[in-house]
Amino acid sequence: MPNPTTNSLRIIGGSLRSRKISFPDVEGLRPTADRIRETLFNWLQFNLQGKHCLDLFAGSGVLGIEALSRGAASSLFLEQNAAAANSIADNLKRLGLESGEVCRTDALNWVNSAVNSDRTFDVVFVDPPFSSSAVSDIFEALDTRPLFSENCKLYIESPVPLESMSTLQNWQQVKSKKAGKVFFSLWKYTRRDLKG
């Protein structure tokens, strides 16, 4: 059987800068472009050292791996597709990233079942397939789950602007840009529902 892994990209910063990771041809898998990744990690440059990251819809795993390269303490990768999940695990092993963990699961189901989770995350990456309604679904689920440290940062890529989501209780948009057909933004967890 041929190896489905036919694509590669480079890590753009940190201790693993210029190292390559590979990923398979999977429908809907659309790795974050270098230019967008560079902007994202400039936004996060003071919010990664020693932090715990959650990479939802991990795909190639490049966001969580880039975070580990830049000093994050851990990254949990959630990916439903078997080939993509196996590829992330292979990349973590090859790069010696023992603080990366891959969970083959549906991201929305995982978030919805995490009501009693004792894990918290400091940075969350959300980059679902653009053909799905996952952005709004996962955003609403994340709004009410006890998964986040104080001032957690949430990164989202979407085919549409996300300003309309600013009405959600616990997240405030702090950065946003557009590159080509991709809208991407950074949000801060405010826990407004616990104030007052």
Buried (B, 14 or more C-beta within 10 A) or exposed (E): EEEBBEBEBEBBBBEBEEBEBBBBEBEBBBBBBEEBBBBBBEBBEEBBEEBBBBBBBBBBBBBBBBBBBBEBBBBBBBBBBEBBBBBBBBBBEEBEBEBBBBEBBBBBEBBBEBEEEEEEBBBBBBBBBBEEEBBBBBBEBBBBBEBBEEEBBBBBBBEEEBEEBEEBEBBEBEBBBEEEEBBBBBBBBBEEEEEE
